[in-house]
Amino acid sequence: MNIEIDDRLTGFWEVFEGDEETAVEVAGLFCSQIPELVDDIKQALEKENIAIINSRLHRLKGSLGYLGFNDEANLIILLEKKIKHGIKTINHTDFKELVVKTSSLVLLMHINILTRN
């Protein structure tokens, strides 16, 4: 398989050091699990369930950071800091950027990794 590297995926590919088979497998897991985590966060935000928000943000941050998506992981760090100051300081706009960025990554991975032959 010959995969072209999109600039936004450079960190991801560096993690796997040329192991395309593992990278494709992990990309598939990422694309299936990340939208679920984001949905859990949105639902927990509506219910102001801080325990679920913290748990899912922590998992999401770990996945994003491990896979080389540092900008997105840093965004979660900022959201976590806001949570420490109380749920009332967080609004849906704060999470909108996270949703857009993670959705963009999922789409990018589908296009550039999972659907290429």
C-alpha positions, 0 to 999 in steps of 0.5 A: 500500500502506498499512502500519501502523507497529508501534513496534518497526519505527519505526527500520526505517521511518525508514531508508526515509523513506517509500519503501515499495517499497524497504522491502518489498523489504529486509524480504523479504531480511531475512526470508530471510537473517537466519534463515540467519545465526542458524543459522550462528551456532548451528552454529558455537557448537556447533563452537566455530568462533570465526571463523564466529561472529565473521563471522556476528555482524558481518554480523548486527550490520551488518544490524540496525543499518542497519535501525534495530534498535539493541537487537538490534545492541547485544546482538551488541556484548555477545556480541562482547565475550564472544567476545574473552574466550574461547569458554568464557565464551559459552553457548547461553543467551547466544545464546538472547536473540539468537535470540528477538529476531531470530526475533521481528523476522522474524515482525513483518516478515512480519506487518506488512510482507510479508503486507499488501496 
